[in-house]
């Protein structure tokens, strides 16, 4: 607790110092606001608005209108100006002289754009956002119009996001650190790593609008996620009336791929109804080679394992909702979302055992046929009330989620001598794991602007989670299936989190400050019982405080500096706390850990932005009780089991550079480079290691004509160390081309991921009695052809909102 208070006081002290820095003397300033509409009276979104000098019409500053056609130009030196609005296909619109006084806010009359006099036919109002945007508190990847997003899954798009890494088991890291919280449309997914992998690999990339990367979230967000938050925003219909879009993708790598999606939106008076549906199908091979050495009483035994898996996944995702305006200031909404997915796999493992790496003494084979079914439905009711004309607002969300999952496996193990003769009789095993999870949440958020420069935010959240896992494992004995008592258990887990927060923000001419505090009280109980009803119970109750401080100072239009601090938590996933054992093959198992504790992270970040485009970020974080995957080995039985344990600490330093360049009018380049250091300590494992590493990507967009665009992306990650694992380098190149037609309502895209088929994963463990190496190659080179079409009127947008159950759902596990 002392460290929390110390860190908070330290940041507040630095805040005070930074706030007193004198800016360049440019004289008194004011602010200009206004809006731009089309001839039909509709908002002209993403129009360019320029501030011009009266004497020579030279441009002083520029801005873009938002989705409502509104704009604001800050820090305008006192004087008289003209305002010009432009957009492709329309004649410019220029205001009369506008006089700005010191500390005044001037509202400009509405500017109207009319189609260009030389236009032979109507031209759609279209403006393309940059692929990578840097905002004060987040990085935004606008994948909606990206060639390479077409037909890929959400997970495959995440692999290309700045600073994001996805490992061989689909664990997501941000700037080298694991513990990322993934949200969809601002809602926590409440899924475990395995379940989140299934959802993201089943989500069609054609349905994604953008990906937001928030490394240091404010107190308004759930405190989960030590390395930050990734928010995947799905496409919304922005225009009024009845409108929608369809997309279809066909692809092939080693096997076929297919996906399709439909989005619809309709507004009639006070009622707005919206919905979407997508289907995803993918057959994907995976090859794994593992070499390990086990030393028992001075005698080495060498294992050479090869595993081939062919998995087939299909998924249906859907959302249906409605918003109703009870009055001009009160909107009530309901939403129903869900998914049904299946994953079927055939896996064959062949293990060669020898004493000298040359002559095999035995051979074992394991064949596994597995089937996984995942079903989820989430209901949300929400209410947003604008309390007065000054901006006071109250929003409330209530959610209920139900997950019904089932996994089954059938194992056949055979043991042979080197000459192929039977060494001992084989074994047959089967297990069945039905899982039910129920999640209920309620949250309320209140916003109160205080004058023009201050704002107070406060909120509460209550969540309840109940899980029920019933693992049953059977083996053949004398021709009959008999329950395996050592691999059968019943696990029930309940968790209640009560949270409250406040945020206070204040802005001056060039400096803005935000400070907040979040409190979360956690009550959890895990009850694991074996076949004899012998229980292992873990009952926990704890209160945690999570302060955050953000400071930003703009020295001029070209230079700004930001400083922030936050404290975060990562709780174990529900399944990680279950002590049951999962079989991978005859010599490898996965086991839960009921004693796993949450990890806490203190993060500091200093950022510098040049010309509102180029960005450099320097960060440091310290994580205590860090949760990490740890292999354990029983030498005399020659068995390795993988579990999660708490290490003492993880130290992380990172330097990130975002470098966008306009090489020519037709070639734009977005470069993102992150250098980082990860260090781990654990007395129990006699571990004290660390390594510097580098990762980056370069996204190049070539506008070949008004309707043709080419995109190429290069990704690289150097070797790195994560806890006990030493991970080899990775690199790949993706490319794609798109053609729009039918007045840009239709688009055809062709893309190839990992063009040279170079992406692979190689990891090594050399620690204590552990000595093994894993090489894994997934299907990564895939060609896809995608067709999209937008139809209908398009000027009413389904209201953007989040629900209250996002954090809890992110800790439920789903398939591969």
N, C-alpha and C positions, 0 to 999 in steps of 0.2 A: 504493500500500500504506500510506503514511503517513496518508493521509486516512481509510482504513478504521480504523486503530488509533486515530487521533484521535477519530473519531466514536464508536467503541466506548467509549473511556475517558470521553468527554464524557457519554454516556448512563449509564454506570455511576456517574459522579459525581452526576448528577442523581438517579439511583435512590437512592443513599445519602442524599441530602438529603431526598428525599420520604419515605423510609422512617422518618426521624426525626421527621416531623411528628406532633405530639400530637393525638390525637382528642379529641372531647368526652368529658368525664368521666362515663361512664354506669355505672361500677362493673364488677366482675368478671362475666364472661359464660361461658356454656356452650353446648352444642349438643344438639338433640333429633333423633333419627332413628326411623323406623318404616316400616310398610307398611300398605296398605289392600287388602282383598279383597272380592269379592262373595260372596253366599250359596253359590255353587257352588265357591268356593275359587279363583276366577280373579282375577288382578290387576285392580284398579280404576284404570285409567290416567286421568290428568288429573282426578282428584278434588280438590276443594278441602279443604285441611287448615288449620284455624285454631287458633292458640294463644290460650287464654282465661284471663283472670284468675279465680281461684277465688271471690273475694268478690262479683263482680257479673257474671261471664260476659262481660265486655267483651272485644273482640278486640284482642290485642296485635300479632300478626303473622299472615300467611297465606302459604300455599305451595301448589303443585300437585304431585301425584304424577307420576312419570315413567311410561314405557310398561310398567315392571315393577311398578307400584303402590307404589313406594318414594318416601319424602320425607325431606327434611332441613331443619331450621330452625336457622339460624346465629345467633350472637351473642344468645343469650337471657340476659337479666339474671338472676342467681341469685335463686331464689324457687320458689314452688309454683304449678302451672298445670293446666289441663285441655286435652286435645287433642280437637278435633271434626272429623269427616270428613263431607263432604256431596257429593252428586252428584244430578243431575236424575233423578227417578223412583224414588229410594230414600230410606228414612228415614235421618236422621242417626245417626251412631255417635259416642259420647263416651267417652273414657277415664276412668279414675279419676284422682285427684290425682297429679301428676308433679312431683317435687322436683328442681330443677337446682342443682348446686353450681358454684362457680367452676372454670373450665377442665375441666369434666367433660363426657363424652358420654353422654347418657341414651338407652337404647333402650326405646321404648314397645311394649307388647304389641300384637299385630296387631288392627286395627280391621276389623270385618266389617259390610258394608252389605247390608241386605235390602230387597226391593221395598216401596214405600210401601203402607200398609194400605188406602189409598183407590184404589189402582191397579186398574182392571178387567181389565187385561191386561199382559203383560210389557212393560217399557219398556227399550229398548236403552241401554246406558251410553255416552253420547255427549258429548264436550266439544270445542268448536271452538276451535282455536288462533287467536290474532290474526293478521290478514293479514300484518303486518309485526312482526317481533320483533328487538330489539336485544340481542345477547349481548356478552360481554367482547371477543371477538376477531372477531366477524362480525355481519352483518345477514342475517336470514332472512326470505324472502318465502314464506309458506305458501300456495301456489297450489292445493293439493289441493281445497279447498272453494270456490274463487273462481268466481264466475259467469263472469267474463271469460276464464278459462283454458280453458273448455270449447270444444273444437273448434279452437282456435288451435294453430299450430305452436310448438315451443320457442323459435324466434327471435322470433315475435310476442309471446310472453310476456316474453322478456328485454327487449324494447323498453319494457315497463311497469315493470321493476324499478327500485328506487331508485338514482339516480346512474348508470344505465346508458344509453348512447346507441348506436344502430345507424345507420351512415351508408348512403348510396345503394348502396354496394358490399358491404353486410353486414359491414363492419369494426366490431368492438365496442370501445367506449371506456367507461372507468369514471372518473367525476368529470373528464371532459374528456380523459383520457389514453388513448391506444391502448396495445397491448401487454398485453392481458388473456389469462390462461391459463384455458381452459375445461375443466372436469372433469365427468364423468358418473359418479355414484355414487362419487366420490372417485378416479376413474381418469382419467388424462390421455388426451385423444382422439388425440394425435399427428397432427393434421390441419392442413393449411395453412388460411389464411383462406377460400379458395375452397371447399375440401372441407368445412371446418367449417360453412360456410354451407349447403351441400347437406344435411349431416346434420341440422342444427338445423331447417331448413325442412321436413325429411322426418319429424321426430319429433312424434308426436301429443301435444298438450298434456294430453290426458286421462290420459296415463301418468305425468305429473310430480307429485311430492308437494310439493317445495319447491325454492327456489333460495337458495343460500348465497353471500354476497358477502364476501370476505375481502380487505381492502385491504393489510394487512401480515402475510403468513403467517410462521410460525415456521420454524426451520431444518429441521424434520421434512419440510417440503414441498420439492419440486423448486424450484430457485432461479429458474426461468423465470417471466416475467410481471412487467413493471416496474410495472404499475398494480394488480396483484393477481390474485386467483383467483376465478372464478365456478364453483361446484360445483352441478350440477343433480342433485338426488336424485329417482330414479324411485320410483313408488309400490311399497310393500311390503305384503303381507298380514300384519297384526299378530297375528291370532288363531289359536288352535290348531285342529288337525284339517285337514279338506279345505275349502278356501275359495277364493274368486276373485272377479273382477269383469269385466264386459263394458261396452264403451262404443261408441257409434256416433254419427257426426256427418254431417250434410248441410249444405252452405252454398252461397251464391251471391253474387257481386259482379258483375263483368262476365262471369264464367264460373263453371262449377260447381266445387265442392270436396267431398271426401268423406274420411272417416277412420274407422277402427275399431280396437279393441284388445281383447285378452283377457289376463288375468292369472290364474295358477293357483298354488296352494301346497298341498302335502300332507306331513304328518309321520306317520310310523309307527315308533314306538319310537325308535331311535337315528338313523334316516334321515329327512332332510328333503329333498324334491324340489320345485323351483320352476321356473317358466318364464313367459315372456310373449311375445306376438306383436302387432305392430301394422302396419296398412296405411295409407298416406297417398297421396292423389291430389289434385293441384291444378293448374289451368290459370290462368296469370296473365299479363296484358299489362303492357307497360312502354313508356312514351313518353319520349324524350330529345330535347331541342333544344340545339344547340351553336352559338354564334356566336364566331368568332375572326378576328382581324386579323393578317396577316403582312406585315411591312415588309421588302422586299428592295431594297436600293440606293435607298431613299427612295420607293419605289412601294408603296402599300398594296394588298393583295388581301384581299377580305372573303369569308369562308366562312360560309354559313348552312346548318347540317346538321340534318336531322330524322330520327330513327330510331324505328321502330316494331317492337317485338318481342312475339311471343306464345309463351310457354314453357309446356310441360306436364311436370310432375314426378310420378313415382310412386315409392314406396319400400316395401320390406318390411324391418321390423326385428324381431329375435328374440333371445331369451336363454333358455338352458336350463342348470340347474345343480343341484347336490346337495351337502348337507353330511352328514357321518357322524361321530357321536361315538365315537371310538375308546375314550375313557374319559370320566369326568366332567371332566377337565381338558385333554383333547386332542381337537380337532376338525379333521377333514380335509375340504377342499372342492374341488370342481371347477366350472368355469363355461365355457360356450361362448356367445359373443355375436357378432352379425354384422348386416350390412345389405346389401341389394341395391337400388340405386336407378338410375333413368334420368331424363335430362333432355333433351327434344327441343325445339328452338326454330326458328322462322322469323323472320328479321330482315330488314327492308328499310330501307336508308339512302338518303336523297335529299339531295344537296349542291348548293346554288346558289352560284356563284362570280361575283363582280363586282368592279369597280374603284371603284365609287362608291356602293355599297349600294342602288342603284336599278335600274340596267339590268344584267341578268345577261349575262355573257359566255360562260359555259359551265355545263353541268349534268352531274353524275356520279351514277350510281346503283350501289349495291352490294346484292346479295341474297345472304344467307347461310343455308344450311340446316345446322344443327349437331345432333349427337347425342352424348351423353355417357353412359357406363355406369360405375357405381362398385360394386365388390364388396369386402367386407371380412369376415374371420373372425378372431376372437381367442379363443385358448384360455388358460385360467388354472387353475393348481393352487395351493392355499394351505393352510397349516397354522397353527393357533393353539394354543399350549400355555400353560396357566397353571402356572407353575413351583412356586408355593407358596401358602399361605393369606394371605400378606402382600401379594399383588398383583403379584408379579413375573410378567412375561408376555413371550413370544417369539412373533412372527408372521412368516411367510415367504410370499413370493409369487413364482411363476415364470410368465412370460407369453410367448406367441408370437403375433404378428399378421401377417397377410398381406393386402396390398391389391393388387387387380388392376383398374386403371382404363383406360378407353379414351375418347379424344375424337376426333371427326372433324368437319371443316368443309368445305363446298363453297361457294366464292365466285364470283359472276358480277358483273364490273364493266363498266359501259357509260359512254361519254363522248359528250355531245351538245353542239351549239351552242345558243345561246339560242332559235333558231327551231325546235328539235327535230331538226334534221338531225344526222347522225352526225359527230362531230368526229374521232374515230379509232376503230379497231377495239377492241372490248371484250376483256377478258381473263377467262380461267377459271383458278381456282386451287382446289386441294384439299389438305388436310393431314390427317395421321393421327398421333395421339400415344398409343401404348400405354405405360402406366406400371406397373411392378411395385415394390412396397415390402415389405421384410421387416424386422420388428422383434422383437428378443428382449431380455427384461429379467429381472433377478432382484433382489429386495430383501428385506432382513430388518430388523425393528424390535424393539428390546428396551426394556422398561419396568421400572424398579426403584424402587418407593417406599422412601424412607428415613425410617422413623418415620412420624408422622402429618402432618408439615408439609413434607417435602421429597420430590422425585422426580427421578430421573435417567433420561433417554431417550437412546438411541444407535441408530444404524442404518447400513446400507450399501446401495448400489444400483449395479448394473452394467447398462448398456444398449448394444445394438448396433443400428444402422440401416443397411440397404443399399437404395439406390434405383437404378432402371434406367429411363431415359426414351429412347425412340427416335422422334424427330420426323422425319417425312418430308413434304416439301411438293413438289407437282407442279404444272406449268402446261402449257397446251396450246401446242404448237409444230408448225405444219404438220399440224394435225389429230391429233397424237399427244401422249399424256401424257409429259412429260419432267421428270426430277427437277430441282428448283430448288436448286442447290448452295448459294446464299446463305441459304436458309431450311430447311436440313436438317442435323440433328446428332444425335449419340449422347451422352447424358449419364449418367454413373455417379457416385454419391455414397455414401460410407461414413462413419459416425460412431460413435465409441465414447466414452461418458461414464462415468467411474468416480467415485462419490460416497460420502462418509461424513459423518455429522453427530453432534452431541451437543446435548442440551438439559438444563439444570438449572433446577429451579423450587423456590422456597421461599415459604412463606406464614406470616404472623404473624396476630395477631388481626384486623387491618384492612388489612394491606398484603401484596400478593403480588408476587413478582418472578420473571421467567423470562429466562434468557440462553442463547443457543445459537450454535453456529458450524457452518456447512456448507462442505465443500470439494468442488469438482467439477473433475476433470481431463478435458479435452476433446481428442480426437484426431479430426480430420476430413480428408477428401480428396475434392475434386470434380474430375472429369475430363470435359471437354467436347471432343468431336471432330467436325470437319466431315466432309463427304463425301470429302475428300482425306486423311483421317486426321491432319490437323493438330490438335494438342491444346492446350487451355488448361487448365492444372492449378493447383489451389489446395490447398495442403497446410498444415494448421494444427495446432499443439499448444500448449495453454495450460492453466494451473492458476489457478482463481479461488477466493477465499474470500468467504463470505457470512455476516457476523455478524448477529445480531438480539437485541434487548433489549426486554422488555415489563415495565411496572410498572403496578400498579393499587392505589389506596388508597381505602378507603371511610371518609369522615369521619363518616358516620352512615347510617341507613337511607335517607335522602333524597338524599345527596350522595356521589358518587364521582368520582375523577379517574384517568385513564389516560394513560400516556406510552409510546410505542414507537418503535423504529428498526429498519430492516432494509435490506439491500443485495440487489438483484435483478439478473437478466440476461435479455435476450431475444436468442436466436440467430436468424439468418435462417432462413426456411422453406427446405426442400430445393429447391423450384422457383425461389425468388428468386435462388439462386446459379447457375442455369443461364443461359448467355448467349444462348439461342435467342430468336428474334423471333416473336411471335404477331400475326397480322393482325386488326385490328378493321374497317377499311374502307380505301379507297384512300389515305387521307391520315393514318391513325392506326394506330400499332403499340404493342405492349407488349413490353418487352425485359428480360431478367434481368441481374443484375450479379454476376459471380464474385468481385469484390473487396469485396463487402458484409461489414462486420464486425459482431460482436455489440454490443449497447448495454448499458450498465450504469446502474443507478438507485440512488441513496441516498434513502430515504424516512423522514420524521419525521412523527409524528402525536400530537396532544394531544387527548384526549376528555374530556368532562364529561357525567355522567348524573344526572338529577334524578328522584327518586321511581321509579327503575328503569324509567322510561318515556320521558322526554324526553331527547334526546341532542344534543350539539353536538360537532363534530369539526373541529379546525384542523390542516391538513396542509401540508407542503412537500416537494418532491422535486426532485432535479437528475439529469437523464439526460445522459450523455455518449455521443458517437457515435450519436446518435439516428437510427434508421432511419425514413425518410419517403419517401412517394411524390413523385417529382419529374418534371414534364414537361420534355422537351427538344425543341427545334425546329430543323429545318434549313431556313433561310429560302429558299434558292434552289430547293430541291426541294418546298417548301411541305408538308413532312411533320412531324408531331409524334409523338414516341414517348415512352411513359411507362415509367419505371424506378424502382427504389428505390435511394436513396443515403444515406450517413451524413452528417448535419449535425453541427456542432460540439457543440451542447448544447440541452437543453430545460429551462426553469425552470417549475415549476408550484406555485401556491399554491391552496388550496381551503378553504372553510368550508362544512360541511354541517350542516343542522339537521333533526332528525327529531322531528315534533310530532304525536303521536297524541292525539285528543280523543274523549271520549264525550259528544257533544252532548246526546243524550237516551238513554233506555233502548233506543230503536229505531234510533238514528242514530249510527254510529261513523265517524270521519274520521281517515285517516292521511295526513299531509302530509310531504313530503320535499323540501327545497330545498338546492341546492348552488350556491354562488358560487365561481368559480375564475378564475385567470389562467394563460394559457399563453404563454410567450415562447420564441422560437427564434432561434438564431444560426448562421450559416454564412458563412465568409469566401469560399469558392469560389462561392457563389451571391449574394454581397453581400447577405445576408439578416440583418436584425436587427429582428424585429417581435414583437408580442404584443398580447393583447386580453383584457379582462375579460369574463366571460360568466356567464350564469345559466341553470340548468335546474332543473326541479322537477315534481312531480306530486302530485295530491290524489286519494286513493282513498276514496270514500264508500260505506258499506254501510248499507242500510236494511232492518231486519227488520220486514217488514209483518205477519207472523204466525209461528206456530211452524213453518210449512212453506213460507213464501214469503219470498224475499229479493231485493232489488234492489241492483245495484251500478253505480256510475258513476265513471269515472276521467278526469281532465283532465291532459294532459301538455304541457309547454312547454319549449322551448329557445331562448334568445336567439341573435343572430348571434355567431359566434366565428371565430377564426383558427387554422388548424392548418397550420404550415409555410408553404407558398406559397398555400394555399387559404383564401379568405374564404367562409365558409358562412353562408347566410341563416337566419333564424329558422324554427322549426317548432312547430306545435301541433296537437292533436287531442283529441277527446272520444270515449270508448267507453262503452257501456251494455249492461246485461244483467239478466235476471230469471230466477230459478230456483224450481221447485216440487218438494218432496220428498213422497213417499208410500210406501205399503207399509211402514209403520214405519221410514221413512227409509232403506230398502234401495234404493229407486229414486229417481231424480232426473231431471227434465226441465229443460233450460236453453236459453234463447233469448238471443242476444247480437248486437250490431252493433258492429263496430270502425270507428273514424273516422266517426262518425255524420254529420258535416257535410262529409266528404270534403275536409278542409283540409290533410291532410298531403302535403307536397311538399318537394323539395330543390333548392336553388339555390346554386351556388358560382361564384366568380369568381377568376381569377388575373391579376394585373397585376405582373409581375416581369421585369426585363430585356427580352428580346425577346418575352416571352410576354404575350399579351393575348387572353383568351377567357372566355366565360361558359357555364355548363352549367345547364340546367333539366331536372329529372327528375321524372316522376310515375308512381308504381307504382299498381297496384290496391290500395287500402287500405280502402275501404268494403266490408265483407263481412258479410252476415247468416248466422248459423249456428244450427242447432237440434241439441242434443245430448241423448242418452238414456244414462244409466248405471245399472247394476244390480249390487249386491253380493250374493253368495250363499254358502251354506255356513257351516261353523263358522269362527270367526275369532279364534283366540287363540294361534296360533304364527306367528312371523314368520320369513321367510327372513333368515338372518344377514346383517347389514350388513357389507360389506367393500369394500376398494379393491384394485386390482391394481397391479402395478409398472410397467406400460407406459404410464401415462397421459400423461406429459410428451412422450414421443417421438411418440405418435400425434397430438398437437395441432399438429404442424408439417407434416403431410401435407396437401396441397391437394385439395379435392373441389369439386363443381360449384357452379353459381350458387345 
